[in-house]
Amino acid sequence: RRTIHPGGAGACSSAARSPARPHARSASPSAPTRLPRCAPRALSLSPAPPPRAGPPALSPTQSRRGAMQKAIRECNGKRLLSQYLRDEEGAPLYHCQAALVTSLADLDTLPSKEPWLLTTPKLVVKPDQLIKRRGKAGLVKVGLDWEGVKTQVRAWMGAPVEVEGVRGTLDCFVVEPQAAFSREYYVCIHSLRDQDVILFYHEGGVDVGDVDAKASRLEVKVGEAVDAARVGAALLGAVGEAERPRLTQFVCALYRCYVELSFAYLEINPVVFVGDTVVPLDLAAKVDLTAQHDCGAKWGALDMPAPFGRSRTPEEAYVEGLDEKTGASLKLTVLNTAGRVWTMVAGGGASVIYADTICDMGFSRELCNYGEYSGAPTKQHTYEYAKTILSLMCREPVDQPGYEPRGKVLIIGGGIANFTNVASTFGGIIQALRQYRAQLVAHKVRVYVRRGGPNYQEGLDAMREAGAQLGIPISVHGPETHLTAIVPMAFKYLDPAFEAKPPLAPTYAPATAAALGGAALPPAGGGAGGGPHTGNVPESADASTLFTASTRAVIYGLQTAAVQNMLDFDFSCKREMPSVAGMIYPFGGDHVQKFYWGTREILIPVYKDTRSALAAHPEVDVMVNFASQRSVYPSVAEALEHSSQLRVIAIIAEGVPENKTREINRRAKERGVCIIGPATVGGIKPGCFRIGNTGGMIDNCIACKLHRPGSVAYVSRSGGMSNELNNIMAMHTNGVYEGIAIGGGRYPRTT
């Protein structure tokens, strides 16, 4: 099937083939699923019970990058089209009649709400649970009256079924009138970085085949509109003259609806004519969840179910609720409660690396969960998160006759944090360990810890002390230990025969000219107490240089802690003047804020708008934007009006709607402005400039040699892993030349 959407409506199947074929297609999206790759290695472990029924959980990368695009039920997608699919004069083009059955009680109450159910002679009923190819699986029933629908739903409700190797339980159904039609079409809209793509094929249904190869294609640049002439010429050449005007009108209206409602994917297969009306029979759709602030009122109560066969556990639902109540990030996916490897990882990037390492070392069948806590959660939120994982870990009844604990490991890992208080989060974890002490000891659990960042020494000491007090073996390590070194330590406990490749020794010797083919690495710049850096740091900015030792910036938002961190870095680099020229805070009048330049107090002006700040500081060519996801678009749009002065804009906010991100990218590209982000910690140019909290606390910057330039550049999508790379480069090379975290969003726009 198509690579755009593995479970799209194009994979539907038909229950009938006749000149007047009934509504019998099946179309529902299903998120692509797989476990992280696993190195083939024989284990001397006793066989673990198989994971719970259902498809594999999302891989770490998919769960992070695809989390903001959510599949919705077919019934909800049709409801949205019924409300907002209109022609250019505002007249509705489609009326949806569909009833959703989520319980047997609905069978008694629905007719009073939807009287057409009793008067329509022929109805169609099918599961609405993101199931692919429902028709081929016998899950589409046509030609039923309401009594027949009730009989069928009672037979299906709660029944376990297997569809293409995926096992799940049927619990939600959509009922619609059966439509007679004679011709089927295929239409799909999906989004890319710089454009939306409309695919159309004049033959739809189960036999549509490879639409990527066969369908007509219209690319619509971000910010462009489509008109009838363009749609007709590009897409509808194979459509008959009688049907072309209606289909043209439908496709144009569908695209307007796609943009207005922040769809990320919309596939209809088939689109048919019922009389003179164009009707979407089966639909698969995803929306951009980050646009909820903009589109939530239009969406209404959208149900976004888990993929078929992957129902949420109570623990997953609880953590999801915690995540919604905090500005931090708390994620949990339960994979296999019968396994012996549990993780509690800080940071999205680190969670990917730990999961991949566990699987690469051959322990994928023992991996119990995937998740992360990041974004500076409070001690209480961290405690609730840790308590949830420990409750799952200790669920097996150790007092059951015949039960023999095999031993388990808990990997509390993470990179070097930029701003998360390690001591505070570890306080929450220790509180949970105390609560579950007896169960952890009974299950023979060993804990392996690796972390760095603000107050990490205090946090590690507290963890060591807790282990001694509780009688729980806890192996504690800091940033001097490689990020994943605790994984083979844990596996050695589970399997004494396990052997891992030894880590690279943390030593650095300058490369010789012979080793580099005659070109030796340039020497690193001056030390922490040295004078102005020359060496390999450019003195002036050009098209390929983002930052220099004279770069100056304005900070959008009253982020005093981030500004002080930037000033501390500047001072350690022996800059002649602070890199922060001013701040912008639109919710107050012009004033000044006090900061420290070394031990001396300085005043930095705060302006109420971007125009005033840039006019007062013509030397500024960088903006670091800390605006929230709700206000970041207008603030960046205002900044882009000053593209003759600003060369770089870093967008820190997470959760920026994808359509707004793409529009920012388009406008920035037109004006020659480099965008870093969104959803980024920023970047760093050792000896020159750092964005906000990049590099963490100043002691970590010095330890990672970021106060002077090295010779290695890197690009990362993770803030924590950027810090980890700084640490690795300091151990094994002469240091970092430049590092940029391009951001964790779907459409970063960094050159």
C-alpha positions in Angstrom: 0.0 0.0 0.0 0.8 3.7 -0.2 3.7 4.9 1.9 1.8 8.1 2.9 -0.7 6.4 5.1 -0.4 2.6 5.7 -3.9 2.2 6.9 -5.8 4.5 4.6 -9.2 4.2 3.0 -7.6 3.1 -0.2 -7.1 -0.3 1.5 -10.9 -0.7 1.7 -12.8 -3.7 0.5 -16.2 -4.2 -1.0 -19.0 -6.3 0.2 -20.9 -6.2 -3.1 -20.2 -5.5 -6.8 -23.2 -4.5 -8.9 -24.3 -1.7 -11.2 -25.9 -0.1 -8.2 -23.4 -1.1 -5.5 -24.4 -0.6 -1.9 -22.4 1.4 0.6 -19.9 -1.2 1.6 -16.4 0.2 1.6 -14.2 0.1 4.7 -11.9 3.0 5.5 -10.1 3.8 8.7 -6.6 5.0 9.4 -4.3 3.0 11.7 -1.1 4.5 13.0 2.0 2.7 11.7 3.2 0.3 14.3 6.4 -1.5 15.0 8.8 -2.2 17.9 12.4 -0.8 17.8 14.8 -3.0 15.9 16.3 -5.9 17.8 19.7 -7.4 17.2 19.4 -11.2 16.8 21.1 -12.6 19.8 20.4 -15.8 21.6 19.6 -15.3 25.3 20.0 -17.7 28.2 16.8 -16.2 29.8 13.8 -18.3 30.5 11.0 -17.6 27.9 8.9 -14.6 28.8 5.1 -14.8 28.4 4.0 -13.2 25.1 3.0 -9.5 25.1 -0.7 -8.6 25.4 -2.9 -9.0 22.4 -2.9 -6.3 19.8 -0.4 -4.7 17.5 3.1 -3.6 18.6 3.2 -0.2 20.2 4.5 2.7 18.3 8.3 3.0 18.1 9.8 5.8 20.2 10.4 7.9 17.1 6.9 7.4 15.8 5.3 8.1 19.1 7.2 11.4 19.6 7.0 12.7 16.0 3.6 11.5 15.2 1.9 12.2 18.5 0.5 15.5 17.3 -1.4 14.0 14.4 -4.3 12.0 15.7 -6.6 9.7 13.7 -10.3 10.4 14.3 -13.4 8.2 13.8 -15.0 8.0 10.4 -18.3 9.2 11.8 -16.6 12.3 13.3 -14.8 13.1 10.0 -18.1 13.0 8.1 -19.8 15.1 10.7 -17.1 17.8 10.2 -17.6 17.7 6.4 -21.3 17.9 6.8 -20.9 21.1 8.9 -18.1 22.9 6.9 -18.0 21.5 3.4 -19.6 24.4 1.5 -19.4 26.1 -1.9 -18.0 29.5 -2.4 -21.4 31.1 -1.6 -21.6 29.2 1.7 -24.2 26.7 0.6 -23.7 23.2 2.1 -22.6 20.5 -0.3 -23.0 17.4 1.9 -25.4 16.2 4.6 -24.2 13.4 6.8 -26.6 10.9 8.3 -24.6 8.6 10.6 -25.3 7.3 14.1 -22.5 6.1 16.4 -23.1 3.0 18.6 -20.7 2.7 21.6 -22.8 0.5 23.9 -25.8 -1.8 23.7 -27.9 0.9 25.6 -27.5 3.1 22.5 -29.6 0.6 20.5 -32.6 1.7 22.6 -32.0 5.4 22.7 -30.7 6.2 19.2 -34.0 6.0 17.3 -35.4 8.9 19.4 -32.4 11.0 18.5 -32.0 9.7 14.9 -35.6 8.9 13.7 -34.3 8.1 10.2 -33.0 4.8 11.6 -36.6 3.5 11.8 -37.7 4.8 8.4 -34.7 3.9 6.2 -35.3 0.5 4.6 -31.7 -0.4 4.0 -28.9 0.5 6.4 -25.1 -0.2 6.6 -23.4 -1.0 9.8 -19.6 -1.4 10.3 -17.0 -1.0 13.1 -15.6 2.6 13.5 -12.4 1.7 15.2 -9.6 2.6 12.7 -9.7 -0.9 11.2 -8.3 -1.4 7.8 -10.0 -3.5 5.1 -13.2 -4.1 7.0 -15.1 -5.4 4.0 -12.6 -8.2 3.3 -12.8 -9.1 7.0 -16.5 -9.5 6.9 -17.0 -6.5 9.1 -19.4 -4.5 6.8 -23.0 -5.5 6.7 -25.4 -3.9 4.2 -29.1 -4.0 3.4 -30.2 -4.3 7.0 -33.2 -2.7 8.7 -32.9 -1.3 12.2 -33.8 -4.6 13.8 -31.2 -6.3 11.7 -28.6 -3.7 12.7 -29.4 -4.3 16.4 -29.0 -8.0 16.0 -25.7 -7.6 14.2 -24.4 -5.1 16.8 -25.3 -7.4 19.7 -23.4 -10.2 17.9 -20.3 -7.9 17.4 -20.2 -5.9 20.6 -17.3 -7.1 22.8 -16.4 -9.9 20.3 -12.7 -10.5 19.8 -11.6 -10.4 16.1 -8.4 -10.6 14.2 -7.9 -8.4 11.2 -4.6 -8.9 9.2 -2.8 -10.3 12.3 -4.1 -7.6 14.6 -6.3 -8.8 17.5 -8.8 -6.5 19.2 -12.3 -6.2 20.5 -15.2 -4.6 18.7 -16.9 -1.9 20.7 -17.8 1.0 18.4 -20.0 1.0 15.3 -21.3 3.5 12.8 -24.8 3.1 11.1 -25.6 4.9 7.9 -28.2 4.7 5.1 -27.2 2.4 2.2 -26.6 4.5 -0.9 -27.0 3.3 -4.5 -24.4 4.6 -6.9 -22.7 3.7 -10.2 -19.3 5.3 -10.3 -16.5 5.5 -7.7 -13.7 8.0 -7.4 -10.7 8.4 -5.1 -9.4 11.6 -3.5 -6.7 12.1 -0.9 -5.1 15.3 0.6 -2.0 15.2 2.7 0.6 17.7 3.9 4.3 18.0 3.3 6.8 20.6 4.4 6.2 23.2 1.8 2.9 22.1 0.2 -0.3 20.2 0.4 -0.8 17.4 -2.2 -4.2 16.5 -3.6 -4.4 13.1 -5.3 -7.4 12.2 -7.5 -8.1 9.0 -9.5 -11.1 8.4 -11.6 -11.5 4.8 -10.4 -12.0 4.3 -6.6 -12.9 1.5 -4.3 -11.1 -1.7 -3.3 -9.4 -2.1 -6.7 -7.9 1.4 -6.7 -4.4 -0.1 -6.6 -1.2 2.0 -6.3 -2.7 5.5 -6.3 0.8 7.1 -5.9 1.7 5.8 -9.3 -1.7 6.2 -11.0 -3.5 9.2 -9.5 -3.4 12.7 -10.9 -1.5 15.0 -8.5 -1.9 18.7 -7.7 0.7 20.4 -5.4 -0.6 23.4 -3.5 2.1 25.6 -2.0 1.6 26.7 1.6 -0.5 29.9 1.6 -1.9 29.3 -1.9 -5.6 28.7 -2.8 -7.1 26.4 -5.4 -9.6 27.3 -8.0 -11.9 25.4 -10.3 -9.8 25.9 -13.4 -6.6 24.6 -11.7 -8.4 21.6 -10.2 -10.1 20.6 -13.4 -6.9 20.9 -15.5 -4.7 19.0 -13.1 -6.9 16.3 -11.6 -10.1 15.7 -13.6 -9.0 15.1 -17.1 -10.4 11.5 -17.1 -13.8 12.5 -15.6 -16.8 12.8 -17.8 -18.1 16.3 -18.8 -21.4 15.8 -17.0 -19.8 15.0 -13.7 -16.7 17.3 -13.9 -18.3 20.6 -12.6 -19.7 18.9 -9.5 -16.5 17.1 -8.7 -14.5 20.2 -9.3 -16.7 22.1 -6.8 -16.4 19.2 -4.3 -12.5 19.0 -4.5 -12.1 22.8 -4.1 -14.5 22.8 -1.1 -12.8 19.8 0.4 -9.4 21.5 0.3 -10.7 24.7 1.9 -12.2 22.5 4.6 -8.9 20.6 5.0 -7.1 23.8 5.7 -9.8 25.5 7.8 -10.1 22.5 10.2 -6.3 21.7 10.3 -6.6 18.2 8.9 -3.2 16.6 8.5 -4.5 13.8 6.3 -7.8 13.2 4.6 -8.6 10.2 2.3 -12.0 9.4 0.8 -12.4 6.1 -1.0 -14.8 6.0 -2.7 -16.3 9.4 -3.5 -19.6 8.7 -5.4 -22.6 10.4 -6.9 -25.9 9.8 -5.3 -28.2 11.5 -7.6 -26.6 14.9 -8.3 -24.8 15.0 -4.9 -21.2 14.1 -4.4 -21.0 11.8 -1.3 -18.0 10.5 0.6 -18.8 6.9 1.4 -15.8 5.9 3.4 -13.3 8.3 5.0 -10.0 8.2 6.9 -8.7 11.3 8.5 -6.1 12.7 10.9 -6.1 16.2 12.6 -3.3 18.3 13.9 -3.8 18.2 17.6 -1.6 21.2 18.2 -4.3 23.3 16.4 -6.8 22.5 19.1 -6.6 26.1 20.4 -7.5 27.4 17.0 -10.0 24.7 15.8 -11.3 23.2 19.0 -14.6 25.1 18.8 -15.1 23.8 15.3 -14.1 20.3 16.0 -16.4 19.9 18.9 -16.1 16.6 20.8 -13.7 14.7 18.6 -13.0 11.1 19.6 -9.4 10.1 18.9 -9.2 6.4 19.7 -6.1 4.3 20.0 -5.3 2.0 17.0 -7.4 -1.1 16.8 -6.2 -3.7 19.2 -4.3 -1.2 21.2 -6.7 0.0 23.9 -5.3 2.2 26.6 -4.6 0.7 30.0 -5.8 2.5 33.1 -2.2 3.4 33.9 -1.7 4.9 30.4 -4.9 6.9 30.8 -3.8 8.2 34.2 -0.4 9.4 32.9 -2.1 11.0 29.9 -4.3 12.9 32.4 -1.2 14.0 34.3 0.3 15.1 31.1 -2.7 17.3 30.2 -2.4 19.1 33.6 1.2 20.1 33.4 3.4 22.1 31.0 6.0 19.3 31.3 5.8 16.1 29.3 4.8 12.8 30.8 4.3 9.8 28.5 3.8 6.1 29.1 3.1 3.1 26.8 2.8 -0.3 28.4 4.3 -3.0 26.2 4.7 -6.2 28.2 3.9 -6.3 31.9 5.4 -9.9 32.1 8.8 -8.6 31.1 11.8 -7.8 33.4 13.2 -4.5 31.9 11.4 -1.4 33.0 12.5 2.1 32.2 11.9 5.6 33.6 13.7 7.9 31.2 14.1 11.7 31.3 13.9 13.3 27.9 12.3 12.3 24.6 15.6 11.9 22.8 17.0 9.8 25.6 13.9 7.6 25.7 14.5 6.7 22.0 18.1 5.9 22.6 17.5 3.7 25.6 14.7 1.8 23.9 16.8 1.2 20.8 19.8 0.1 23.0 17.7 -2.4 24.9 16.4 -3.9 21.7 19.7 -3.9 19.9 21.2 -5.9 22.8 18.6 -8.6 22.4 16.2 -7.8 25.2 13.2 -6.5 23.2 11.0 -9.3 24.6 11.8 -8.2 28.1 11.1 -4.5 27.5 8.0 -3.7 29.5 7.3 0.0 28.8 8.2 3.0 26.8 7.8 6.6 28.0 9.5 9.8 29.2 9.3 12.5 31.7 10.8 15.8 30.6 10.3 19.6 30.4 11.0 20.2 34.2 8.1 18.3 35.8 7.4 19.1 39.5 8.5 16.8 42.3 4.8 15.8 42.8 4.2 15.0 39.1 7.4 13.0 38.9 6.3 11.1 42.0 2.9 10.3 40.4 4.6 9.1 37.2 7.1 7.0 39.1 4.4 5.5 41.3 2.4 4.5 38.3 5.4 2.6 36.8 6.3 0.9 40.1 2.7 -0.2 40.6 2.9 -2.0 37.2 6.3 -3.4 37.9 5.3 -4.9 41.3 1.8 -6.2 40.2 2.7 -9.9 40.1 1.7 -11.6 43.4 4.9 -12.7 45.0 3.0 -14.5 47.8 1.3 -16.8 45.3 2.3 -20.5 45.8 4.8 -21.6 43.3 5.8 -18.1 42.2 9.5 -17.6 42.0 10.8 -14.0 41.4 13.3 -14.0 38.5 14.6 -10.5 39.2 13.8 -7.3 37.4 15.7 -4.1 36.6 14.5 -0.5 36.6 16.6 1.8 34.4 16.3 5.4 35.5 18.2 7.0 32.7 18.6 10.4 31.0 20.9 12.7 29.3 22.4 15.9 30.7 19.5 18.2 31.4 19.4 21.8 30.2 17.1 23.2 32.8 15.3 20.4 34.6 16.1 20.3 38.3 17.5 16.7 38.7 17.5 16.9 42.5 13.8 17.8 42.5 12.7 15.1 40.0 14.8 12.5 41.8 13.0 13.5 45.0 9.7 12.4 43.5 11.2 9.1 42.3 12.7 8.4 45.7 9.3 9.1 47.3 7.8 6.4 45.1 10.7 4.0 45.8 10.0 4.4 49.5 6.3 3.7 49.0 7.0 0.4 47.1 10.1 -0.7 49.0 8.6 -4.0 50.2 7.4 -5.0 46.8 10.6 -4.0 45.1 12.6 -6.1 47.5 10.3 -9.1 47.1 10.5 -8.9 43.3 14.4 -8.7 43.5 14.5 -5.4 41.7 17.8 -3.7 41.0 17.9 0.0 40.0 20.4 1.5 37.6 20.7 5.3 37.5 22.4 7.7 35.1 21.7 11.4 34.9 23.3 14.9 34.6 22.2 18.5 34.6 21.3 21.1 37.2 21.8 19.9 40.7 22.6 16.4 39.5 25.2 15.8 42.2 22.6 16.4 44.9 20.1 14.2 43.1 22.7 11.3 42.7 23.7 11.5 46.3 20.1 11.4 47.4 19.6 8.3 45.2 22.6 6.5 46.7 21.5 7.3 50.2 17.9 6.1 49.4 19.3 2.8 48.2 21.3 2.2 51.4 18.3 3.1 53.6 15.8 1.0 51.7 17.9 -2.0 51.1 17.4 -1.8 47.3 20.5 -2.2 45.2 20.8 1.1 43.3 23.8 1.7 40.9 24.3 5.4 40.5 26.2 7.2 37.7 26.7 10.7 36.5 27.7 12.3 33.2 31.2 10.8 33.4 29.4 7.5 32.4 28.2 7.1 28.9 24.4 7.5 28.5 23.6 3.9 27.8 26.4 2.2 29.9 23.9 1.3 32.6 21.9 -0.9 30.1 24.5 -3.7 29.9 25.1 -3.4 33.6 21.4 -4.2 34.1 21.5 -7.0 31.6 24.4 -8.6 33.4 22.2 -9.0 36.4 19.4 -10.6 34.4 21.7 -12.8 32.4 25.2 -13.5 34.0 26.3 -14.8 30.6 25.6 -11.5 28.9 28.6 -9.8 27.4 28.6 -6.3 25.9 31.1 -4.4 23.9 33.2 -2.2 26.2 32.6 1.5 25.8 35.0 3.9 24.1 37.6 5.1 26.6 37.0 8.8 27.4 40.4 10.1 26.3 41.4 12.7 23.7 44.7 13.1 21.9 45.0 15.6 19.0 44.9 13.9 15.7 48.1 14.0 13.7 48.5 15.4 10.3 49.3 12.0 8.9 46.1 10.6 10.3 44.0 13.3 8.7 45.8 13.1 5.3 48.0 16.0 6.0 45.5 18.4 7.7 45.6 18.4 11.5 42.7 19.6 13.6 43.1 23.3 14.4 43.9 24.0 18.0 41.1 24.9 20.3 40.6 28.5 21.3 41.6 30.1 24.5 40.7 28.8 27.9 38.2 30.1 30.4 40.5 32.9 31.4 41.9 33.6 28.0 41.5 36.7 25.9 39.3 37.2 22.8 39.0 34.1 20.7 40.4 34.0 17.2 41.4 30.5 16.1 38.6 29.0 14.0 35.8 31.3 15.0 34.7 33.6 12.2 34.9 37.3 13.0 32.0 38.4 10.8 28.7 36.8 9.9 27.9 35.7 6.4 25.2 33.6 4.7 26.7 30.4 6.1 27.6 31.7 9.6 24.8 32.0 12.1 26.7 33.3 15.1 30.0 35.1 15.9 31.7 36.4 19.0 30.0 39.8 18.3 26.5 38.4 17.7 23.8 40.3 19.7 20.2 39.2 20.2 16.8 40.3 21.5 14.8 38.0 23.7 11.0 37.8 23.1 9.4 37.1 26.5 10.4 38.0 30.1 12.7 35.0 30.5 15.1 36.4 33.0 16.7 33.0 33.9 17.5 32.2 30.3 18.9 35.7 29.8 21.2 35.3 32.9 22.3 31.9 31.6 23.3 33.6 28.3 25.2 36.3 30.1 27.1 33.8 32.3 28.1 32.0 29.1 29.2 35.3 27.5 31.3 36.2 30.5 33.0 32.7 30.6 33.8 33.2 26.9 35.4 36.6 27.5 33.1 38.4 25.2 33.6 42.1 25.1 29.9 42.8 25.6 26.8 40.8 26.5 25.0 38.9 23.7 21.6 40.1 24.9 20.9 43.7 23.9 17.3 43.8 25.1 14.1 42.0 25.8 10.6 42.3 24.4 7.5 42.0 26.7 4.3 43.2 25.1 2.3 43.1 28.3 4.0 46.0 30.1 5.6 49.3 29.5 9.2 50.0 28.7 11.5 49.4 31.7 14.8 47.8 32.6 15.8 44.5 34.3 18.8 43.9 36.5 21.3 41.1 35.6 24.8 40.1 36.5 27.8 40.4 34.2 30.3 38.4 36.2 30.1 40.0 39.7 29.0 43.4 38.3 25.3 44.4 38.0 24.1 45.6 34.6 20.7 46.8 33.3 19.1 45.4 30.2 16.2 47.4 28.6 12.8 45.8 28.1 10.6 47.0 25.2 6.9 46.6 24.6 7.2 45.7 20.8 9.7 44.3 18.4 9.9 47.5 16.3 11.1 49.6 19.2 13.7 47.0 20.3 15.3 46.6 16.9 15.3 50.4 16.3 17.1 51.0 19.5 19.7 48.3 18.8 20.6 48.2 15.0 23.4 45.8 15.7 21.0 43.0 16.7 20.5 40.3 14.1 19.1 37.4 16.2 15.9 36.9 18.0 15.3 34.2 20.6 11.5 33.8 20.8 10.1 32.4 24.0 6.4 33.2 23.2 3.9 30.5 24.0 2.4 28.2 21.3 -0.6 30.4 21.2 1.2 33.7 20.6 4.3 32.6 18.8 2.9 33.0 15.3 2.0 36.7 15.5 5.2 37.5 17.3 7.4 35.8 14.6 5.3 37.3 11.8 6.0 40.7 13.3 9.7 39.9 13.5 9.8 38.7 9.9 8.7 42.2 8.9 12.3 43.3 10.0 14.1 40.7 7.8 16.5 43.4 6.6 17.9 43.3 10.2 17.2 39.9 11.6 19.1 37.0 10.2 18.1 34.2 12.7 15.0 33.6 14.7 15.0 30.7 17.3 11.5 29.5 18.2 11.5 27.7 21.6 7.8 26.9 22.0 6.5 23.4 21.5 3.1 22.6 20.1 3.0 25.2 17.4 0.2 24.3 14.9 1.7 22.7 11.8 -0.1 25.0 9.4 1.3 28.0 11.2 4.8 26.4 11.4 4.7 25.9 7.6 3.5 29.5 7.0 6.4 30.8 9.2 8.8 28.7 7.2 7.5 30.0 3.9 7.7 33.6 4.9 11.1 33.1 6.4 12.4 31.4 3.3 11.1 34.3 1.1 12.9 36.8 3.3 16.1 34.9 3.7 15.7 34.5 7.5 17.0 31.3 9.2 14.5 29.7 11.5 15.7 27.4 14.3 12.8 25.4 15.7 10.1 25.3 16.7 10.2 23.0 19.8 13.9 23.6 20.3 16.3 24.3 23.1 18.3 26.4 20.6 21.9 26.0 19.7 25.4 27.0 20.8 28.6 28.4 19.2 31.4 27.8 21.7 33.3 30.9 22.5 30.7 33.0 20.7 27.0 32.7 21.5 24.4 30.4 23.0 20.6 30.5 22.7 18.8 30.5 26.0 19.4 27.5 28.1 21.4 25.5 25.5 24.3 23.7 27.2 22.6 23.7 30.7 24.2 25.3 33.7 27.5 27.2 33.4 29.4 24.5 35.2 28.4 22.0 32.6 29.3 24.4 29.8 32.8 24.7 31.3 33.1 20.9 31.8 32.1 20.3 28.2 34.6 22.9 27.0 31.9 25.1 25.5 33.7 28.3 26.5 36.1 27.9 23.6 35.7 26.6 20.1 36.5 23.0 19.1 36.4 21.4 15.7 33.3 19.2 15.6 29.8 20.4 14.5 26.6 18.5 15.1 22.8 18.8 14.4 20.3 17.3 16.8 16.5 17.2 17.2 16.7 16.8 21.0 17.8 19.4 23.6 19.0 16.8 26.1 20.8 14.8 23.4 22.5 18.1 22.3 23.9 18.3 25.8 24.9 14.7 25.7 26.8 15.3 22.4 28.6 18.2 24.0 29.7 15.9 26.7 30.8 13.2 24.3 32.7 15.6 22.1 34.5 17.0 25.1 35.6 13.5 26.1 36.7 12.2 22.7 37.7 15.3 20.6 39.0 18.8 21.0 35.4 20.0 21.5 32.4 21.4 19.7 32.6 24.0 17.0 28.9 24.5 16.7 25.8 22.6 17.7 22.2 23.3 16.6 19.0 21.6 18.0 16.7 22.0 15.0 13.6 21.1 17.1 11.3 18.2 17.7 8.4 19.5 15.5 7.3 17.9 12.3 8.5 20.7 10.1 11.8 22.3 11.4 13.2 24.9 9.1 16.9 25.2 10.0 19.3 25.7 7.1 
